[in-house]
Amino acid sequence: MFNSARTMALLLAVLIALVTVLFLSLVEDVSRTGLVVAALISFSVAYLLTFVVMEFVVFREINKIYKMLDKLKKKELGGFKKEKSWSLNPLRDINEQIISFAVLKQREIDELKKLEAFRKEFVADVSHELKTPIFAAQGFVHTLLDGAIDDKNVRHKFLKKAAKSLDGLDILVQDLLTLSQIESGDIKMKFDMVDLWKISAEVVEQLEEKAQKKEIRIKLQDPGQKLMVYADGQRISQVITNLVSNGINYTPDGGEVSVYFDIGKKNITTYVKDTGEGIPKEHLHRIFERFYRVDKSRSREKGGTGLGLAIVKHILEGHNTKADVESTVGKGSIFSFKLQRFKGEAGE
Ligand code: ADP
């Protein structure tokens, strides 16, 4: 760059000196010596000025590049906005291109780092969660092999416990698959017009037996009309299943879980209410995180994977909505979510 600035200055100076001599030679009373002096002076001044100006421009742009590199090192390019500028200065163009490229790359690196941290944390969480049922089943099987198998009563009890742990493992793996597929975008929501009430009735029917075991009554409001919404029916069924299932899990025997709706002009809100133990305020903002449980041992005892509400959150995000929760310790919880009404022929 230094060399090219010098060459350009030299060329410009020669050009200006030539023009000056040409112009002065048209004037009659200018001597040869005068022409030579004028050529030398105009050449020197033009050379110096052009050189200084070019050096200044180069210096300024290089300074900018240094500043940008400095910011890059300190990762301060987050708020960078590319300015649309029009310039004849090739250095400035190069500088701007370097900056925008660097910003783009820095953002990609930050995103990759975030994903990597998420992946590491996820793998650690999953390994931890898998360990519990695997160790339990392993323990029962080894005890049986070590001699307990000969005792008919113990054999049956231990095999039942091992089977329960393996069933839990199966549910955990299924939930993990669902969650990772939704998170990675492998599962696309299949939107269609679906009847929320029909979906809810099917879910309630499926969970009736589980509720009966705890003598919990499931109440489903009959709205007396179709509740058509634009949604992925299968996924919304999973949302209601997870919410009602939690309602049953965290409600003492003899309690009640109700599913009811608020039918607005544009939206329908589905509520799942229970008369259970409730959730302390300080935990409310975290219960939708994967593997977060208010009471770890209690959740595991109920066969919980700690992923139910994370799945709910992701499915509802796929519907551009979210779950709300209100809860009072000792009284119960109300989970709710809003979906857009379908305003087609069949929706009215
Ligand atoms: P889990 O498999 O443990 O139930 P979830 O993701 O479904 O996992 O729920 C996360 C945690 O939120 C639960 O472990 C429990 O502590 C709390 N929770 C969820 N639903 C309810 C509810 N209806 N009543 C009380 N606590 C609840």
Boltz pocket constraint, residues with backbone or C-beta under 6 A from the ligand:
constraints:
  - pocket:
      binder: B
      contacts: [[A, 242], [A, 243], [A, 246], [A, 247], [A, 249], [A, 250], [A, 274], [A, 276], [A, 277], [A, 278], [A, 279], [A, 287], [A, 289], [A, 291], [A, 292], [A, 293], [A, 294], [A, 295], [A, 299], [A, 300], [A, 303], [A, 304], [A, 305], [A, 306], [A, 307], [A, 308], [A, 309], [A, 310], [A, 333]]
      max_distance: 6.0
